[in-house]
Amino acid sequence: MNTEVIGTWAGLVWTALNESGKMNVKALKKATKLKEKELYAGMGWLAREGKLSIAEIEGDVELELIG
């Protein structure tokens, strides 16, 4: 795994959130068709860039793009 691949996964996460707005991890995983570790790597990339809001609501993790 290299940064180019992780960047591609981040792009899939960004696209899904951009099209659908807020999503939980389960819905995002289904929308992107990524494996769990791939999904979290992409989420981490976007979070590190300050492009992702992550909140825990009623025991579920909800994600949303910032800006």
N, C-alpha and C positions, 0 to 999 in steps of 0.2 A: 504494500500500500504506500502510495506517495501523495504529495500535496496536490498534484493534478487530479488524481482520482477523488480525493476528499473534496476538492473544489467542485468537481462535477456533482457529487452527492449534495453539497451545499446548494448548488444551483437547482437541483430537483426539489429540495425542501423549500427554497425561496419561491419557486414557481408555484408550488402547491399552495403555499400560504398567501401568495399574491392573488391567486385566483379565488380562493375560498375564504380568506380572512382568518379569524381565530379557529384553531383546530386543536384537538387533544392528540396525544402521542399515537394512540391507536388509529385514529382517522388519518393522521399524517403518514403513518407507516403504510396504510392501505393505499393512500393516494399516490405515494411515491414508489411503492413496490420495492422499497429498500429493506434489507435485513436490519435487525435492531442495532447492531454495532455500526453499520453504515449510516443509519438515521442519526444516531447520537453523534457521530463524527461530523456530519453535515451541520447538525444543530450547533455543535461546539464552534465550528468555523464561523457561522453567522453570529453567534453570541459574542465571540471574540472581536468581531468587526463592529459590534454595537448595533446590529441589524435585527436582533431577535429579542422579544420580551418573553420571559418564561415565568409563569405563575402557577402555584399549586392552589387549586380550587376544589374544595370538598374531596380531597384525596386524589384528584386527577391533575395531571400536568397539562396546562393550556399554553399554547404558543401563538404568538402574533408578531408580525413584522413591525418594526419601529420605523417611522418616517415615511 
